Amino acid sequence: MNTSNIKHMVVFKLHAGTNNANAERFLKISAEELTTIPGVEQFEVLRQVSAKADYDYGFSMVFANQAAYEAYNNHPVHTQYVAERWMKEVSSFQEIDFQIFE
C-alpha cells in the first residue's frame, strides 16, 4: 500500500460560463502555467458531464509526497496564478486532496 502520493483535485465554475472562448482560454493557460511547476505529475483538465454536479470543470494532479505538494502550493508560479488568474476568473470551487492507496 502506497500512502505517500497525493492527488490534488479542484472542481470549479468560471465567471465566463462554459463552452466558450473565454473558458477555453482559461483552461489552456491554466494547464500551461501549472504544469511548469516542479513536482506536478499527471495533470488533467476535466469537464463535468453529470447533471447532478454543481461545478463545470476540474483540474487533477498528482504529487509524489507531501513535501512536493507543499512546494507546489508555495511556488511563485502557483501563487501568482492564484492571485492573477484564479481569483479573478473562478466564481466558485471545491478543493480535495487525497492520499493514493494502491
VMD Tcl script that builds the backbone (N, CA, C; Angstrom):
set m [mol new atoms 306]
animate dup $m
set s [atomselect $m all]
$s set {name element resname resid chain x y z} {
  {N N MET 1 A 0.849 -1.179 0.000}
  {CA C MET 1 A 0.000 0.000 0.000}
  {C C MET 1 A 0.893 1.240 0.000}
  {N N ASN 2 A 0.645 2.138 -0.943}
  {CA C ASN 2 A 1.427 3.357 -1.063}
  {C C ASN 2 A 0.598 4.522 -0.538}
  {N N THR 3 A 1.044 5.133 0.546}
  {CA C THR 3 A 0.283 6.242 1.122}
  {C C THR 3 A 0.986 7.585 0.944}
  {N N SER 4 A 2.072 7.618 0.167}
  {CA C SER 4 A 2.805 8.873 0.069}
  {C C SER 4 A 2.309 9.772 -1.065}
  {N N ASN 5 A 1.807 9.208 -2.163}
  {CA C ASN 5 A 1.337 10.043 -3.266}
  {C C ASN 5 A 0.089 10.821 -2.856}
  {N N ILE 6 A -0.001 12.045 -3.365}
  {CA C ILE 6 A -1.161 12.893 -3.086}
  {C C ILE 6 A -1.814 13.269 -4.400}
  {N N LYS 7 A -3.121 13.061 -4.491}
  {CA C LYS 7 A -3.892 13.521 -5.633}
  {C C LYS 7 A -4.624 14.781 -5.207}
  {N N HIS 8 A -4.299 15.870 -5.880}
  {CA C HIS 8 A -4.901 17.177 -5.618}
  {C C HIS 8 A -5.933 17.411 -6.711}
  {N N MET 9 A -7.168 17.664 -6.304}
  {CA C MET 9 A -8.244 17.893 -7.257}
  {C C MET 9 A -9.003 19.150 -6.869}
  {N N VAL 10 A -9.411 19.892 -7.872}
  {CA C VAL 10 A -10.253 21.050 -7.642}
  {C C VAL 10 A -11.313 21.068 -8.738}
  {N N VAL 11 A -12.563 21.253 -8.331}
  {CA C VAL 11 A -13.666 21.414 -9.277}
  {C C VAL 11 A -14.160 22.845 -9.144}
  {N N PHE 12 A -14.619 23.414 -10.277}
  {CA C PHE 12 A -14.914 24.845 -10.237}
  {C C PHE 12 A -15.883 25.274 -11.330}
  {N N LYS 13 A -16.402 26.485 -11.135}
  {CA C LYS 13 A -17.200 27.205 -12.121}
  {C C LYS 13 A -16.461 28.480 -12.464}
  {N N LEU 14 A -16.626 28.916 -13.697}
  {CA C LEU 14 A -15.992 30.147 -14.146}
  {C C LEU 14 A -17.017 31.257 -14.293}
  {N N HIS 15 A -16.579 32.480 -14.042}
  {CA C HIS 15 A -17.443 33.633 -14.321}
  {C C HIS 15 A -17.824 33.645 -15.805}
  {N N ALA 16 A -16.931 33.154 -16.656}
  {CA C ALA 16 A -17.155 33.160 -18.103}
  {C C ALA 16 A -18.210 32.152 -18.547}
  {N N GLY 17 A -18.585 31.224 -17.663}
  {CA C GLY 17 A -19.524 30.180 -18.051}
  {C C GLY 17 A -18.794 28.996 -18.672}
  {N N THR 18 A -19.485 28.266 -19.537}
  {CA C THR 18 A -18.901 27.056 -20.118}
  {C C THR 18 A -18.939 27.117 -21.645}
  {N N ASN 19 A -18.072 26.304 -22.219}
  {CA C ASN 19 A -18.065 26.079 -23.667}
  {C C ASN 19 A -18.032 27.368 -24.475}
  {N N ASN 20 A -17.129 28.255 -24.108}
  {CA C ASN 20 A -16.946 29.482 -24.877}
  {C C ASN 20 A -15.447 29.799 -24.930}
  {N N ALA 21 A -15.092 30.782 -25.728}
  {CA C ALA 21 A -13.683 31.102 -25.939}
  {C C ALA 21 A -12.973 31.511 -24.651}
  {N N ASN 22 A -13.640 32.246 -23.778}
  {CA C ASN 22 A -13.004 32.670 -22.522}
  {C C ASN 22 A -12.737 31.486 -21.605}
  {N N ALA 23 A -13.683 30.570 -21.525}
  {CA C ALA 23 A -13.485 29.372 -20.704}
  {C C ALA 23 A -12.354 28.520 -21.276}
  {N N GLU 24 A -12.349 28.323 -22.576}
  {CA C GLU 24 A -11.292 27.526 -23.219}
  {C C GLU 24 A -9.921 28.159 -22.999}
  {N N ARG 25 A -9.854 29.485 -23.077}
  {CA C ARG 25 A -8.593 30.196 -22.851}
  {C C ARG 25 A -8.114 29.969 -21.419}
  {N N PHE 26 A -9.027 30.084 -20.452}
  {CA C PHE 26 A -8.667 29.866 -19.055}
  {C C PHE 26 A -8.104 28.454 -18.854}
  {N N LEU 27 A -8.775 27.454 -19.389}
  {CA C LEU 27 A -8.333 26.070 -19.227}
  {C C LEU 27 A -6.967 25.841 -19.860}
  {N N LYS 28 A -6.767 26.360 -21.049}
  {CA C LYS 28 A -5.500 26.174 -21.753}
  {C C LYS 28 A -4.359 26.873 -21.024}
  {N N ILE 29 A -4.545 28.124 -20.655}
  {CA C ILE 29 A -3.490 28.872 -19.968}
  {C C ILE 29 A -3.193 28.262 -18.601}
  {N N SER 30 A -4.227 27.817 -17.911}
  {CA C SER 30 A -4.026 27.177 -16.604}
  {C C SER 30 A -3.144 25.950 -16.736}
  {N N ALA 31 A -3.443 25.103 -17.708}
  {CA C ALA 31 A -2.636 23.895 -17.918}
  {C C ALA 31 A -1.195 24.257 -18.254}
  {N N GLU 32 A -1.023 25.238 -19.117}
  {CA C GLU 32 A 0.330 25.652 -19.495}
  {C C GLU 32 A 1.115 26.168 -18.301}
  {N N GLU 33 A 0.493 26.983 -17.469}
  {CA C GLU 33 A 1.196 27.574 -16.330}
  {C C GLU 33 A 1.455 26.557 -15.219}
  {N N LEU 34 A 0.429 25.812 -14.839}
  {CA C LEU 34 A 0.562 24.923 -13.682}
  {C C LEU 34 A 1.476 23.737 -13.945}
  {N N THR 35 A 1.542 23.265 -15.178}
  {CA C THR 35 A 2.407 22.114 -15.456}
  {C C THR 35 A 3.881 22.484 -15.513}
  {N N THR 36 A 4.216 23.768 -15.466}
  {CA C THR 36 A 5.633 24.163 -15.412}
  {C C THR 36 A 6.191 24.070 -13.996}
  {N N ILE 37 A 5.320 23.897 -13.024}
  {CA C ILE 37 A 5.762 23.865 -11.621}
  {C C ILE 37 A 6.351 22.493 -11.313}
  {N N PRO 38 A 7.573 22.461 -10.774}
  {CA C PRO 38 A 8.192 21.174 -10.442}
  {C C PRO 38 A 7.324 20.371 -9.474}
  {N N GLY 39 A 7.263 19.073 -9.715}
  {CA C GLY 39 A 6.516 18.173 -8.848}
  {C C GLY 39 A 5.121 17.845 -9.339}
  {N N VAL 40 A 4.582 18.624 -10.282}
  {CA C VAL 40 A 3.248 18.354 -10.818}
  {C C VAL 40 A 3.346 17.176 -11.778}
  {N N GLU 41 A 2.585 16.130 -11.485}
  {CA C GLU 41 A 2.542 14.944 -12.335}
  {C C GLU 41 A 1.090 14.655 -12.711}
  {N N GLN 42 A 0.909 14.020 -13.844}
  {CA C GLN 42 A -0.407 13.537 -14.285}
  {C C GLN 42 A -1.476 14.638 -14.252}
  {N N PHE 43 A -1.135 15.825 -14.728}
  {CA C PHE 43 A -2.083 16.933 -14.744}
  {C C PHE 43 A -3.185 16.647 -15.755}
  {N N GLU 44 A -4.428 16.850 -15.330}
  {CA C GLU 44 A -5.575 16.647 -16.209}
  {C C GLU 44 A -6.543 17.812 -16.090}
  {N N VAL 45 A -7.106 18.209 -17.213}
  {CA C VAL 45 A -8.201 19.171 -17.258}
  {C C VAL 45 A -9.460 18.353 -17.485}
  {N N LEU 46 A -10.458 18.562 -16.639}
  {CA C LEU 46 A -11.671 17.743 -16.665}
  {C C LEU 46 A -12.894 18.605 -16.956}
  {N N ARG 47 A -13.823 18.042 -17.710}
  {CA C ARG 47 A -15.100 18.709 -17.993}
  {C C ARG 47 A -16.216 17.872 -17.387}
  {N N GLN 48 A -17.063 18.522 -16.635}
  {CA C GLN 48 A -18.175 17.853 -15.965}
  {C C GLN 48 A -19.210 17.394 -16.997}
  {N N VAL 49 A -19.713 16.163 -16.825}
  {CA C VAL 49 A -20.750 15.648 -17.719}
  {C C VAL 49 A -22.009 15.236 -16.962}
  {N N SER 50 A -21.968 15.302 -15.648}
  {CA C SER 50 A -23.117 14.903 -14.840}
  {C C SER 50 A -24.018 16.096 -14.535}
  {N N ALA 51 A -25.301 15.910 -14.736}
  {CA C ALA 51 A -26.269 16.959 -14.394}
  {C C ALA 51 A -26.422 17.096 -12.879}
  {N N LYS 52 A -25.913 16.147 -12.120}
  {CA C LYS 52 A -26.034 16.158 -10.661}
  {C C LYS 52 A -24.996 17.061 -9.989}
  {N N ALA 53 A -23.978 17.481 -10.719}
  {CA C ALA 53 A -22.872 18.229 -10.130}
  {C C ALA 53 A -23.074 19.734 -10.279}
  {N N ASP 54 A -22.553 20.482 -9.328}
  {CA C ASP 54 A -22.670 21.935 -9.332}
  {C C ASP 54 A -21.515 22.627 -10.044}
  {N N TYR 55 A -20.464 21.898 -10.371}
  {CA C TYR 55 A -19.274 22.506 -10.962}
  {C C TYR 55 A -19.121 22.059 -12.411}
  {N N ASP 56 A -18.471 22.888 -13.216}
  {CA C ASP 56 A -18.359 22.644 -14.654}
  {C C ASP 56 A -17.039 22.020 -15.083}
  {N N TYR 57 A -15.962 22.336 -14.369}
  {CA C TYR 57 A -14.634 21.896 -14.776}
  {C C TYR 57 A -13.856 21.392 -13.571}
  {N N GLY 58 A -12.750 20.727 -13.852}
  {CA C GLY 58 A -11.877 20.278 -12.781}
  {C C GLY 58 A -10.441 20.186 -13.242}
  {N N PHE 59 A -9.531 20.295 -12.291}
  {CA C PHE 59 A -8.121 20.003 -12.504}
  {C C PHE 59 A -7.760 18.883 -11.544}
  {N N SER 60 A -6.947 17.973 -12.008}
  {CA C SER 60 A -6.450 16.890 -11.178}
  {C C SER 60 A -4.957 16.769 -11.428}
  {N N MET 61 A -4.205 16.541 -10.361}
  {CA C MET 61 A -2.766 16.345 -10.491}
  {C C MET 61 A -2.277 15.490 -9.336}
  {N N VAL 62 A -1.124 14.892 -9.519}
  {CA C VAL 62 A -0.539 14.011 -8.514}
  {C C VAL 62 A 0.814 14.567 -8.096}
  {N N PHE 63 A 1.099 14.427 -6.802}
  {CA C PHE 63 A 2.400 14.800 -6.248}
  {C C PHE 63 A 3.002 13.573 -5.578}
  {N N ALA 64 A 4.306 13.444 -5.638}
  {CA C ALA 64 A 4.986 12.266 -5.099}
  {C C ALA 64 A 4.825 12.135 -3.593}
  {N N ASN 65 A 4.704 13.281 -2.902}
  {CA C ASN 65 A 4.606 13.252 -1.448}
  {C C ASN 65 A 4.144 14.617 -0.939}
  {N N GLN 66 A 3.981 14.726 0.354}
  {CA C GLN 66 A 3.501 15.966 0.977}
  {C C GLN 66 A 4.458 17.128 0.716}
  {N N ALA 67 A 5.745 16.863 0.741}
  {CA C ALA 67 A 6.727 17.929 0.504}
  {C C ALA 67 A 6.597 18.496 -0.908}
  {N N ALA 68 A 6.383 17.645 -1.893}
  {CA C ALA 68 A 6.204 18.113 -3.279}
  {C C ALA 68 A 4.929 18.932 -3.403}
  {N N TYR 69 A 3.886 18.507 -2.708}
  {CA C TYR 69 A 2.618 19.247 -2.737}
  {C C TYR 69 A 2.778 20.624 -2.084}
  {N N GLU 70 A 3.451 20.687 -0.953}
  {CA C GLU 70 A 3.676 21.965 -0.278}
  {C C GLU 70 A 4.556 22.888 -1.118}
  {N N ALA 71 A 5.560 22.315 -1.784}
  {CA C ALA 71 A 6.414 23.124 -2.661}
  {C C ALA 71 A 5.598 23.716 -3.808}
  {N N TYR 72 A 4.673 22.947 -4.348}
  {CA C TYR 72 A 3.778 23.432 -5.399}
  {C C TYR 72 A 2.924 24.593 -4.887}
  {N N ASN 73 A 2.312 24.411 -3.730}
  {CA C ASN 73 A 1.452 25.454 -3.163}
  {C C ASN 73 A 2.194 26.755 -2.935}
  {N N ASN 74 A 3.463 26.675 -2.579}
  {CA C ASN 74 A 4.253 27.861 -2.267}
  {C C ASN 74 A 5.078 28.367 -3.441}
  {N N HIS 75 A 5.053 27.668 -4.556}
  {CA C HIS 75 A 5.860 28.053 -5.716}
  {C C HIS 75 A 5.372 29.400 -6.265}
  {N N PRO 76 A 6.281 30.286 -6.653}
  {CA C PRO 76 A 5.880 31.606 -7.160}
  {C C PRO 76 A 4.936 31.556 -8.363}
  {N N VAL 77 A 5.090 30.592 -9.243}
  {CA C VAL 77 A 4.176 30.471 -10.389}
  {C C VAL 77 A 2.762 30.186 -9.897}
  {N N HIS 78 A 2.637 29.312 -8.894}
  {CA C HIS 78 A 1.319 28.976 -8.357}
  {C C HIS 78 A 0.703 30.161 -7.627}
  {N N THR 79 A 1.453 30.806 -6.766}
  {CA C THR 79 A 0.890 31.925 -6.009}
  {C C THR 79 A 0.499 33.075 -6.936}
  {N N GLN 80 A 1.282 33.317 -7.979}
  {CA C GLN 80 A 0.937 34.355 -8.953}
  {C C GLN 80 A -0.299 33.942 -9.748}
  {N N TYR 81 A -0.373 32.681 -10.149}
  {CA C TYR 81 A -1.542 32.158 -10.873}
  {C C TYR 81 A -2.815 32.353 -10.052}
  {N N VAL 82 A -2.763 31.992 -8.785}
  {CA C VAL 82 A -3.941 32.118 -7.918}
  {C C VAL 82 A -4.364 33.583 -7.815}
  {N N ALA 83 A -3.421 34.464 -7.591}
  {CA C ALA 83 A -3.742 35.886 -7.409}
  {C C ALA 83 A -4.223 36.549 -8.692}
  {N N GLU 84 A -3.570 36.248 -9.793}
  {CA C GLU 84 A -3.833 36.989 -11.021}
  {C C GLU 84 A -4.845 36.333 -11.956}
  {N N ARG 85 A -5.052 35.042 -11.841}
  {CA C ARG 85 A -5.966 34.370 -12.753}
  {C C ARG 85 A -7.119 33.706 -11.991}
  {N N TRP 86 A -6.792 32.811 -11.067}
  {CA C TRP 86 A -7.810 32.017 -10.374}
  {C C TRP 86 A -8.821 32.894 -9.638}
  {N N MET 87 A -8.342 33.801 -8.819}
  {CA C MET 87 A -9.234 34.630 -8.007}
  {C C MET 87 A -10.124 35.530 -8.859}
  {N N LYS 88 A -9.674 35.885 -10.042}
  {CA C LYS 88 A -10.437 36.768 -10.918}
  {C C LYS 88 A -11.432 36.023 -11.803}
  {N N GLU 89 A -11.105 34.781 -12.192}
  {CA C GLU 89 A -11.904 34.098 -13.202}
  {C C GLU 89 A -12.777 32.966 -12.671}
  {N N VAL 90 A -12.487 32.468 -11.481}
  {CA C VAL 90 A -13.261 31.364 -10.908}
  {C C VAL 90 A -14.328 31.924 -9.981}
  {N N SER 91 A -15.570 31.508 -10.204}
  {CA C SER 91 A -16.672 32.029 -9.389}
  {C C SER 91 A -16.928 31.188 -8.143}
  {N N SER 92 A -16.675 29.885 -8.204}
  {CA C SER 92 A -16.811 29.015 -7.037}
  {C C SER 92 A -15.998 27.750 -7.271}
  {N N PHE 93 A -15.570 27.118 -6.171}
  {CA C PHE 93 A -14.762 25.905 -6.314}
  {C C PHE 93 A -14.799 25.068 -5.053}
  {N N GLN 94 A -14.375 23.823 -5.208}
  {CA C GLN 94 A -14.184 22.896 -4.098}
  {C C GLN 94 A -12.853 22.194 -4.336}
  {N N GLU 95 A -12.010 22.191 -3.322}
  {CA C GLU 95 A -10.689 21.572 -3.419}
  {C C GLU 95 A -10.673 20.327 -2.547}
  {N N ILE 96 A -10.080 19.254 -3.080}
  {CA C ILE 96 A -9.999 17.987 -2.345}
  {C C ILE 96 A -8.604 17.408 -2.559}
  {N N ASP 97 A -7.991 16.946 -1.489}
  {CA C ASP 97 A -6.677 16.310 -1.567}
  {C C ASP 97 A -6.766 14.922 -0.948}
  {N N PHE 98 A -6.309 13.934 -1.703}
  {CA C PHE 98 A -6.350 12.541 -1.266}
  {C C PHE 98 A -4.971 11.949 -1.247}
  {N N GLN 99 A -4.731 11.043 -0.302}
  {CA C GLN 99 A -3.577 10.163 -0.412}
  {C C GLN 99 A -4.022 9.004 -1.292}
  {N N ILE 100 A -3.132 8.560 -2.173}
  {CA C ILE 100 A -3.464 7.487 -3.098}
  {C C ILE 100 A -3.033 6.162 -2.476}
  {N N PHE 101 A -3.978 5.261 -2.353}
  {CA C PHE 101 A -3.696 3.916 -1.832}
  {C C PHE 101 A -3.694 2.946 -2.997}
  {N N GLU 102 A -2.643 2.178 -3.098}
  {CA C GLU 102 A -2.530 1.214 -4.198}
  {C C GLU 102 A -2.442 -0.179 -3.659}
}
mol reanalyze $m
mol bondsrecalc $m
mol representation Tube
mol addrep $m
